[in-house]
Amino acid sequence: MKITIQVMINPYTYQDVDTAIKIAEAALRKGHQVAVFLFCDSVLAINTAVKPIRTDRNIPELMKSLIEKGAEVHICGICFQYRGLSQENIVPGAMLSGLPELASLIYESNRFINLMA
């Protein structure tokens, strides 16, 4: 089964990105294909320049781990540019994408999960 998860909310304000990561990891363990599409403020989840305090989770590291486990991570390119992010601060393996790619991911998926707080 192919699953696409879209996230829209800032990763350190709400736990939508954490929820997407947990769902994606569980699906990957079951052998499913997973794509995560980061839209709006959730694009900050791939910013390696983020330096969370020791007691908080390091979401860019969690995203990197998710990619290493086999998930695709797509980043809305316009959202990325709008928030002033740069190519050198992207988690390795994450790819700039757009709404046409999101439409294809949804069309090709058996399940679509939209997390938007």
C-alpha positions as CSV (number, residue, x, y, z in Angstrom):
1,M,0.0,0.0,0.0
2,K,1.2,3.5,-0.7
3,I,0.4,6.2,1.9
4,T,0.9,9.9,1.6
5,I,0.9,12.2,4.6
6,Q,0.6,15.9,4.2
7,V,1.6,18.2,7.2
8,M,0.9,21.9,7.3
9,I,1.7,23.1,10.9
10,N,4.9,24.5,12.4
11,P,6.8,21.5,13.9
12,Y,7.6,23.1,17.2
13,T,4.2,24.6,17.9
14,Y,2.0,21.5,17.5
15,Q,2.7,17.8,17.3
16,D,1.4,17.2,13.8
17,V,4.9,16.5,12.4
18,D,5.6,14.1,15.3
19,T,2.3,12.3,14.5
20,A,3.2,12.1,10.8
21,I,6.6,10.6,11.7
22,K,5.1,8.0,14.0
23,I,2.5,7.0,11.4
24,A,5.1,6.9,8.7
25,E,7.5,4.7,10.8
26,A,4.7,2.3,11.7
27,A,3.6,2.0,8.0
28,L,7.2,1.4,6.9
29,R,7.6,-1.3,9.5
30,K,4.6,-3.0,7.9
31,G,6.2,-2.8,4.5
32,H,4.2,0.1,3.0
33,Q,5.5,2.9,0.8
34,V,5.3,6.3,2.5
35,A,5.6,9.8,1.2
36,V,5.4,12.9,3.5
37,F,4.6,16.2,2.0
38,L,5.6,19.2,4.1
39,F,3.5,22.3,3.3
40,C,3.2,25.8,4.8
41,D,5.1,26.1,8.1
42,S,5.8,22.4,8.3
43,V,8.7,22.9,5.9
44,L,10.7,24.1,8.9
45,A,10.9,20.4,9.9
46,I,13.8,19.8,7.5
47,N,15.8,22.8,8.5
48,T,19.1,21.5,9.8
49,A,20.0,24.9,11.2
50,V,17.4,24.4,14.0
51,K,19.2,23.9,17.3
52,P,16.6,22.6,19.8
53,I,17.4,22.7,23.5
54,R,18.5,19.4,25.0
55,T,15.1,18.5,26.5
56,D,13.2,19.0,23.2
57,R,13.1,16.7,20.2
58,N,15.3,17.3,17.2
59,I,12.8,17.1,14.4
60,P,15.3,17.5,11.5
61,E,17.1,14.5,12.9
62,L,13.8,12.6,13.1
63,M,13.0,13.5,9.5
64,K,16.5,12.4,8.5
65,S,16.0,9.0,10.2
66,L,12.6,8.7,8.5
67,I,14.2,9.2,5.1
68,E,16.9,6.6,6.0
69,K,14.1,4.1,6.8
70,G,12.8,4.5,3.3
71,A,10.2,7.3,3.3
72,E,10.1,10.0,0.7
73,V,10.0,13.5,2.1
74,H,8.8,16.3,-0.2
75,I,9.0,20.0,0.6
76,C,6.8,22.6,-1.0
77,G,9.4,24.7,-2.8
78,I,7.4,28.0,-2.6
79,C,6.8,27.5,1.1
80,F,10.5,26.8,1.5
81,Q,11.5,30.0,-0.3
82,Y,8.9,32.1,1.5
83,R,10.3,31.1,4.9
84,G,13.9,32.0,3.8
85,L,15.3,28.5,4.0
86,S,18.3,27.6,1.9
87,Q,19.5,24.5,0.1
88,E,22.4,23.9,2.3
89,N,20.1,23.5,5.4
90,I,17.9,20.8,4.0
91,V,17.9,17.4,5.6
92,P,19.8,15.0,3.2
93,G,17.4,13.1,1.0
94,A,14.5,15.5,1.3
95,M,13.4,16.9,-2.1
96,L,11.9,20.2,-3.2
97,S,8.6,19.6,-4.7
98,G,5.3,21.5,-5.5
99,L,1.6,21.2,-5.8
100,P,1.7,19.1,-9.1
101,E,3.9,16.5,-7.2
102,L,1.5,16.6,-4.3
103,A,-1.4,15.9,-6.7
104,S,0.5,13.0,-8.2
105,L,1.3,11.6,-4.7
106,I,-2.4,11.8,-3.7
107,Y,-3.6,10.2,-7.0
108,E,-1.1,7.3,-6.7
109,S,-1.7,6.7,-3.0
110,N,-4.1,4.2,-1.5
111,R,-4.4,6.3,1.6
112,F,-4.0,10.1,2.1
113,I,-3.7,11.6,5.6
114,N,-3.8,15.4,6.0
115,L,-2.6,16.9,9.3
116,M,-3.5,20.5,9.6
117,A,-4.2,21.2,13.4
